[in-house]
């Protein structure tokens, strides 16, 4: 292990170039500190995204699959999910999972930060919606968010762009919500409805989740990173961090990583910031053992890796007689409903869920291949008739359920499985709570109800979506009590005063909405707190 000129000490070292790593890198540029980000993936090129090739749809089953265990690329790490009914999904690249997300971009609700006060469960956050509101606004501007102001389920908010058209899908399902008297609203989407700051608008290609070759989707490789790099941040790709090291005083002093050629390197730093998602961050911390931290770095509370939260998802798929052009328009962004978002104990569970109407995986190949699994479309006689019945005729209503924190749901280090660099892989142990099971069942029934009201002639039920572990939260939670949390109210480790965490790990509760907007707002908030406290950053 040796240092090279490029490994000269830096002021700030960020691990991970995804949603939160990009946001805090950009935020800290005004300090003029030397900032380095290490990313184990590589830069993506829009000219290489699947939609630029004739076999675009087939690639979602291989190199652009959402599951790293299926992709198996050299920049991925395996995840042992045998003890979980939900698979962990991510994407490793500059931009992280924003390369492959649907860009559905709601904020957490004010109530999500006060669940202990309101409902007597879990814990309140040490920050509030009002604390984060200016950072939501700032992030919306940088990411390029389209939406319609006036949603009665949120405090007033302004968005930089008008909403994405909801299309035939939205119009049809909205009529179902109207017949039932339920709330619905066009989705906030990190997708451009019109040209914006040098990027062109959405072309309605649909396969957002294999990368947007148009550049209309707000992935951070084309939003935050160009600005951060122009301001002097260094971004080093294909660098896989093995552990964060500490000095004799128990302060983080750098990281050991493997470069693109597999060489073991050491990078010294004054401040280390973790931005590796709710599985990747605890994985590195747990692997960073020392005499000061024999159970993993920043883990004196024993909570690193604990309280893993997903968003369990149930899906009601409606089949309609009329053609709805579901292969057109943003894949995961259409309309949503918060009718069942807040607690109503008469439903038999606490907290609630978001109803997200999507076009789903509606391409012709994905539709036809359902026959291979014996699902809805026969394989052989009757295949073409079945294909014509379902292609462009289906709509999905997802119940995205709030997952409450439980210490038994956790990320640990697998004793046998390793990545290609020999670093222990994460093992996920997760079970659905009784509250989540009741919520899923309720959400599925309401999804079926709205599909019937909208005119569906057939409904296909998915009680739990296994390929649904996009949202990885809670495994290094924030709080004021060092015995009950890993970081303080502005992301600084209770145990290691120059170690910060800015990704979804620090969520106290999960809410019932996609978390990227809130993750980035938190990263910007933490960035401002770091800047405000530079003179005494490491003081108690």
C-alpha positions in Angstrom: 0.0 0.0 0.0 1.5 3.3 -1.0 0.7 6.9 -1.8 1.1 8.4 -5.2 1.1 12.1 -6.1 -2.6 11.8 -7.0 -3.3 10.5 -3.5 -2.0 13.6 -1.7 -4.1 14.4 1.3 -7.5 16.1 0.7 -9.7 18.2 2.9 -12.9 16.3 2.2 -13.3 12.8 0.8 -16.7 11.7 -0.4 -17.4 8.0 -0.9 -20.1 7.6 -3.6 -21.1 9.8 -6.6 -24.8 9.2 -6.5 -27.7 11.4 -5.5 -26.4 12.5 -2.1 -22.7 12.4 -2.9 -23.2 14.7 -5.9 -25.4 17.2 -3.9 -23.0 17.6 -1.0 -19.9 17.8 -3.3 -21.6 20.7 -5.1 -22.7 22.3 -1.8 -19.2 22.3 -0.3 -17.5 23.8 -3.4 -17.9 27.3 -2.1 -15.6 26.5 0.8 -12.6 26.3 -1.6 -11.5 23.1 0.2 -9.9 20.3 -1.8 -12.7 17.8 -2.3 -12.3 14.3 -3.7 -15.1 11.9 -4.5 -14.3 8.1 -5.0 -16.9 6.2 -7.1 -16.6 2.5 -7.7 -18.6 2.7 -10.9 -17.8 4.6 -14.1 -19.1 7.5 -16.2 -22.1 6.6 -18.3 -22.5 7.7 -21.8 -25.9 8.6 -23.2 -24.9 7.2 -26.6 -24.5 3.8 -25.0 -27.8 3.6 -23.2 -30.1 0.8 -24.4 -32.6 3.1 -26.2 -29.9 4.0 -28.8 -29.9 0.3 -30.0 -32.4 -2.0 -31.6 -32.1 -4.5 -28.8 -32.9 -1.8 -26.2 -35.6 -3.8 -24.4 -33.5 -7.0 -24.1 -30.8 -5.1 -22.2 -33.0 -4.6 -19.1 -32.7 -8.4 -18.6 -28.9 -8.3 -18.6 -26.3 -5.5 -18.4 -29.0 -2.9 -17.5 -31.0 -5.0 -15.1 -31.9 -3.2 -11.9 -30.6 -6.0 -9.7 -26.8 -6.1 -9.2 -26.8 -9.8 -8.7 -28.3 -10.2 -12.2 -26.1 -7.5 -13.9 -23.0 -8.9 -12.3 -20.8 -6.2 -13.8 -17.3 -5.7 -12.5 -18.3 -2.4 -10.9 -21.1 -4.1 -9.0 -21.0 -5.9 -5.6 -23.1 -9.0 -4.9 -25.8 -8.8 -2.2 -26.9 -11.9 -0.2 -30.7 -11.5 -0.1 -31.7 -15.0 0.6 -33.2 -13.9 4.0 -35.3 -11.2 2.5 -38.6 -11.3 0.4 -37.5 -8.0 -1.3 -34.4 -7.8 -3.5 -31.9 -5.0 -3.1 -31.7 -2.9 -6.2 -29.1 -0.3 -7.1 -26.9 1.0 -9.9 -23.1 1.7 -9.6 -21.9 4.6 -11.7 -21.4 8.3 -11.6 -25.0 9.2 -10.9 -25.6 6.1 -8.9 -29.2 4.8 -8.9 -30.4 8.1 -10.5 -29.2 6.6 -13.7 -31.8 3.8 -13.4 -34.5 5.3 -11.2 -37.9 6.3 -12.5 -37.4 10.0 -11.4 -40.8 9.9 -9.5 -39.9 12.8 -7.2 -42.2 13.4 -4.2 -41.0 14.9 -0.9 -41.6 13.3 2.5 -44.6 14.9 4.2 -44.4 17.1 7.3 -46.0 14.3 9.3 -43.3 11.9 8.3 -40.8 13.7 10.5 -43.1 13.5 13.6 -44.4 9.9 13.7 -43.7 9.4 17.4 -45.6 12.6 18.3 -48.5 11.9 16.0 -48.8 8.1 16.1 -46.8 6.9 19.0 -44.5 4.7 16.9 -40.8 4.8 15.9 -39.1 8.1 16.6 -39.4 11.7 15.6 -36.6 13.1 13.4 -34.3 15.7 14.8 -35.1 17.9 11.7 -38.5 19.0 10.3 -40.0 19.5 6.9 -39.7 23.3 7.5 -35.9 22.8 8.1 -35.6 21.1 4.7 -38.0 23.2 2.7 -35.5 25.6 1.3 -33.3 22.7 0.3 -36.2 20.9 -1.4 -36.6 24.1 -3.4 -32.9 24.4 -4.3 -32.7 20.7 -5.3 -35.8 21.0 -7.5 -34.2 23.8 -9.4 -30.9 21.9 -9.9 -32.5 18.6 -10.8 -35.1 20.2 -13.0 -38.4 19.0 -11.5 -41.7 19.2 -13.3 -45.0 19.4 -11.4 -48.2 21.1 -10.6 -48.4 23.4 -7.6 -51.5 23.3 -5.3 -51.5 19.7 -4.1 -53.6 19.9 -1.0 -51.7 17.1 0.6 -48.5 19.2 0.9 -47.7 22.7 2.2 -47.5 25.2 -0.7 -44.6 24.7 -3.0 -43.4 26.0 -6.3 -41.7 23.9 -9.0 -39.5 25.1 -11.8 -41.4 23.4 -14.6 -45.0 22.6 -15.5 -46.1 19.0 -15.0 -45.4 16.1 -17.3 -48.6 15.3 -19.3 -50.5 12.5 -17.7 -51.6 11.0 -21.0 -54.4 8.5 -21.6 -53.2 6.4 -18.7 -53.5 9.3 -16.2 -56.8 10.5 -17.6 -58.3 7.0 -17.5 -57.3 6.2 -13.9 -58.0 9.7 -12.7 -61.6 9.1 -13.6 -61.6 6.1 -11.3 -60.3 8.2 -8.4 -62.9 10.8 -9.1 -65.7 8.2 -9.1 -64.5 7.1 -5.7 -64.0 10.6 -4.4 -60.3 10.0 -3.7 -57.4 12.4 -3.9 -55.1 12.3 -6.9 -52.5 14.6 -8.4 -50.0 14.7 -11.2 -46.6 13.3 -10.1 -43.7 15.6 -9.3 -41.1 14.3 -11.7 -37.3 14.9 -12.1 -38.0 14.9 -15.8 -38.1 17.9 -18.1 -41.5 18.9 -19.5 -39.8 21.6 -21.5 -36.2 22.6 -22.4 -34.3 23.7 -19.3 -30.8 24.9 -18.7 -29.3 23.3 -21.8 -31.2 20.0 -21.5 -34.0 19.1 -23.8 -37.5 17.9 -22.8 -38.8 14.3 -22.5 -39.6 12.5 -25.7 -41.9 10.0 -24.1 -39.6 7.0 -25.0 -40.7 5.2 -21.8 -37.8 3.1 -20.7 -36.5 5.6 -18.1 -35.1 2.9 -15.9 -32.3 1.8 -18.3 -30.9 5.4 -18.6 -32.2 8.5 -20.4 -30.4 8.9 -23.6 -32.3 12.2 -24.2 -31.0 13.7 -21.0 -34.4 14.8 -19.9 -34.3 12.7 -16.8 -32.5 14.4 -13.8 -29.7 12.0 -13.1 -26.9 13.7 -11.1 -24.2 13.0 -13.7 -25.8 15.6 -15.8 -27.2 18.0 -13.1 -25.0 18.3 -10.1 -21.7 16.8 -11.3 -20.9 19.2 -14.2 -21.2 22.2 -11.8 -19.2 20.5 -9.1 -16.4 19.6 -11.4 -16.2 23.1 -12.9 -15.9 24.4 -9.3 -12.8 22.2 -8.8 -14.1 18.9 -7.2 -12.1 15.9 -8.2 -14.0 12.7 -9.1 -12.1 9.5 -9.4 -14.0 6.5 -10.9 -13.6 2.8 -10.6 -12.3 3.2 -7.1 -13.7 0.6 -4.7 -13.4 1.6 -1.0 -12.7 -1.3 1.4 -12.6 0.6 4.7 -12.3 3.9 6.4 -9.2 4.1 8.6 -8.8 5.9 11.9 -5.8 7.4 13.8 -4.8 6.8 17.4 -7.3 9.5 18.5 -10.2 7.6 16.9 -10.6 10.2 14.1 -11.1 9.1 10.5 -7.9 9.8 8.6 -8.6 8.3 5.2 -9.7 5.2 3.2 -8.2 2.1 1.8 -9.5 1.5 -1.8 -8.7 -0.5 -4.9 -8.2 1.5 -8.1 -9.2 0.6 -11.6 -6.2 -1.7 -11.9 -6.9 -3.5 -8.7 -4.1 -1.9 -6.8 -4.6 -1.3 -3.1 -4.3 2.5 -2.3 -4.5 4.7 0.7 -6.2 8.2 0.4 -5.7 10.5 3.4 -8.4 13.0 4.3 -9.4 15.5 7.0 -13.1 14.8 6.7 -14.8 11.6 5.3 -18.4 11.7 4.0 -20.3 8.4 3.4 -22.8 8.5 0.4 -23.1 4.9 -0.5 -26.9 4.2 0.1 -28.5 2.3 3.0 -26.7 -0.9 2.2 -23.4 0.2 0.9 -22.7 2.7 3.7 -23.2 0.2 6.6 -21.2 -2.4 4.6 -18.1 -0.2 4.6 -18.6 1.0 8.2 -18.9 -2.6 9.4 -15.8 -3.6 7.5 -13.9 -0.7 9.0 -12.8 -2.5 12.2 -10.0 -1.2 14.5 -9.0 -1.4 18.1 -11.1 1.7 18.8 -14.0 0.3 16.9 -13.9 -3.5 17.0 -17.6 -3.8 15.9 -17.2 -1.4 13.0 -16.6 2.3 12.6 -19.1 4.7 14.3 -20.9 1.7 15.8 -20.7 2.1 19.5 -24.5 2.3 19.6 -24.6 -1.1 17.8 -27.1 0.4 15.3 -24.9 0.5 12.1 -26.8 -1.8 9.7 -29.9 -2.0 11.9 -33.4 -0.7 11.2 -33.2 -1.3 7.5 -36.3 0.0 5.8 -37.6 -0.7 2.3 -40.9 0.5 0.9 -42.9 -2.8 0.5 -45.0 -2.5 -2.7 -48.2 -4.2 -3.8 -49.4 -3.9 -7.3 -52.9 -4.0 -8.9 -52.5 -4.2 -12.7 -55.7 -3.2 -14.6 -56.4 -4.5 -18.1 -58.5 -2.2 -20.2 -60.5 -2.8 -23.4 -59.3 0.4 -25.0 -55.7 1.0 -26.0 -54.0 3.4 -23.5 -50.6 3.8 -25.2 -48.8 2.6 -22.0 -45.5 2.3 -23.9 -45.4 6.1 -24.3 -44.5 8.6 -21.6 -42.3 8.4 -18.5 -42.3 4.9 -17.1 -42.9 5.6 -13.4 -44.3 9.1 -13.4 -48.0 9.7 -14.1 -50.4 10.4 -11.2 -50.5 9.5 -7.5 -52.9 9.5 -4.6 -52.3 10.3 -1.0 -55.9 9.3 0.1 -54.5 6.6 2.4 -51.2 8.3 3.4 -51.9 9.4 6.9 -52.9 7.2 9.9 -56.4 6.0 10.3 -56.5 3.3 12.9 -59.9 2.0 11.6 -57.9 0.4 8.8 -56.1 -1.9 11.2 -52.6 -0.5 10.9 -50.6 2.7 11.7 -49.2 5.1 9.1 -50.1 4.6 5.4 -49.1 4.4 1.8 -48.8 6.3 -1.5 -50.7 5.1 -4.5 -48.5 5.5 -7.5 -50.0 5.0 -11.0 -47.4 3.9 -13.5 -47.1 2.7 -17.0 -44.8 -0.1 -15.8 -42.6 -2.3 -18.0 -44.9 -2.0 -21.0 -42.5 -2.6 -24.0 -43.4 -5.3 -26.5 -40.6 -7.7 -25.6 -41.3 -7.5 -21.8 -45.0 -8.0 -22.5 -44.4 -11.0 -24.8 -41.9 -12.6 -22.4 -44.6 -12.9 -19.7 -45.5 -16.1 -21.5 -42.2 -17.6 -20.5 -43.3 -17.5 -16.8 -46.8 -18.7 -17.6 -48.0 -15.3 -16.6 -51.2 -14.0 -18.3 -50.0 -14.6 -21.9 -49.8 -18.2 -23.0 -46.6 -19.5 -24.6 -47.5 -21.2 -27.8 -51.1 -21.4 -29.1 -52.9 -18.2 -28.2 -49.8 -16.2 -27.7 -50.5 -13.5 -30.3 -54.1 -13.1 -29.1 -52.8 -12.7 -25.5 -50.2 -10.3 -26.6 -52.7 -8.1 -28.3 -55.0 -8.2 -25.2 -52.3 -6.9 -22.9 -49.8 -4.8 -24.9 -50.6 -1.1 -24.4 -53.8 -2.1 -22.5 -52.4 -2.4 -18.9 -51.9 0.1 -16.1 -50.3 -0.4 -12.7 -51.4 1.0 -9.4 -48.6 0.6 -6.8 -49.3 0.8 -3.0 -45.9 2.1 -1.8 -46.1 1.3 1.9 -44.3 3.0 4.8 -42.0 0.6 6.5 -41.4 1.1 10.2 -37.9 0.7 11.7 -37.1 -2.6 13.4 -33.7 -3.6 14.6 -34.2 -7.2 13.3 -34.2 -5.9 9.8 -30.5 -5.4 9.1 -27.4 -5.3 6.9 -24.5 -7.4 8.1 -21.3 -8.7 6.4 -21.6 -12.0 4.7 -19.1 -14.5 6.1 -18.4 -16.1 2.8 -19.7 -14.1 -0.2 -17.2 -11.4 -1.4 -17.0 -9.0 -4.3 -14.3 -9.2 -7.0 -11.9 -7.3 -4.8 -12.3 -9.7 -1.9 -14.4 -7.3 0.2 -17.2 -9.0 2.2 -20.6 -8.6 0.5 -23.6 -7.3 2.4 -26.1 -9.8 3.8 -29.7 -8.5 4.1 -31.9 -10.0 6.8 -35.4 -8.6 6.5 -39.0 -9.6 7.3 -42.3 -7.9 6.8 -43.9 -6.7 10.0 -47.5 -7.4 10.7 -48.3 -3.7 10.2 -46.7 -3.8 6.7 -48.6 -7.0 5.8 -51.9 -5.3 6.7 -51.0 -2.2 4.9 -50.0 -4.1 1.7 -53.3 -6.0 1.7 -55.3 -2.8 2.2 -53.3 -1.1 -0.6 -53.8 -3.9 -3.0 -57.6 -3.9 -2.4 -57.7 -0.1 -2.9 -55.7 -0.5 -6.1 -58.2 -3.0 -7.4 -61.0 -0.8 -6.4 -59.7 2.2 -8.3 -59.0 0.0 -11.4 -62.5 -1.3 -11.4 -63.8 2.3 -11.0 -61.7 3.3 -14.0 -63.1 0.6 -16.2 -60.6 -2.3 -16.0 -62.0 -5.5 -17.4 -59.4 -7.7 -15.6 -57.2 -7.1 -12.6 -53.9 -8.9 -12.0 -52.7 -9.0 -8.3 -49.1 -8.8 -7.0 -49.4 -8.9 -3.2 -45.7 -8.1 -2.8 -43.3 -6.9 -5.5 -40.0 -8.8 -4.9 -38.0 -6.7 -7.4 -38.8 -3.6 -5.3 -35.9 -2.8 -3.0 -34.9 0.5 -4.6 -35.3 2.5 -1.4 -32.6 1.6 1.2 -33.1 3.5 4.4 -32.4 3.7 8.1 -29.2 1.8 8.7 -27.3 4.7 10.3 -30.1 6.7 11.6 -29.9 10.3 12.8 -30.9 11.4 16.3 -29.9 13.4 19.4 -29.1 10.3 21.6 -25.8 8.6 20.8 -27.2 5.4 22.4 -30.2 5.4 20.0 -28.7 6.8 16.8 -25.5 6.8 14.6 -25.3 10.4 13.5 -26.5 13.7 15.0 -29.1 16.1 13.5 -26.7 17.3 10.8 -25.2 13.9 9.7 -22.0 13.9 11.9 -21.2 10.6 13.6 -21.6 10.7 17.4 -18.5 8.6 17.7 -16.2 10.0 15.0 -16.3 13.8 14.8 -15.0 14.1 11.3 -17.2 11.4 9.7 -20.5 12.3 8.1 -23.2 10.3 6.4 -25.6 12.0 3.9 -27.4 9.1 2.2 -30.7 7.3 3.0 -29.0 5.5 5.8 -29.7 8.4 8.1 -33.5 8.3 7.7 -35.3 7.8 11.0 -38.5 6.7 9.4 -39.2 5.8 5.7 -42.4 7.7 4.9 -44.5 6.2 2.1 -42.9 8.0 -0.9 -39.8 7.6 -3.1 -37.0 9.1 -1.0 -34.5 10.7 -3.5 -35.8 14.2 -3.2 -35.6 14.1 0.6 -32.1 12.4 0.5 -30.8 15.2 -1.6 -32.4 17.9 0.5 -30.8 16.4 3.6 -27.4 16.3 1.8 -27.7 20.0 1.0 -28.9 20.8 4.5 -25.9 18.9 6.0 -23.6 20.7 3.6 -24.8 24.1 4.9 -24.4 22.9 8.5 -20.8 21.8 7.8 -20.1 25.2 6.2 -21.7 27.1 9.2 -19.6 25.0 11.6 -16.2 25.0 9.9 -14.5 26.9 12.7 -15.4 24.2 15.3 -16.4 21.3 13.1 -14.9 18.6 15.4 -16.0 20.1 18.7 -18.4 18.3 21.0 
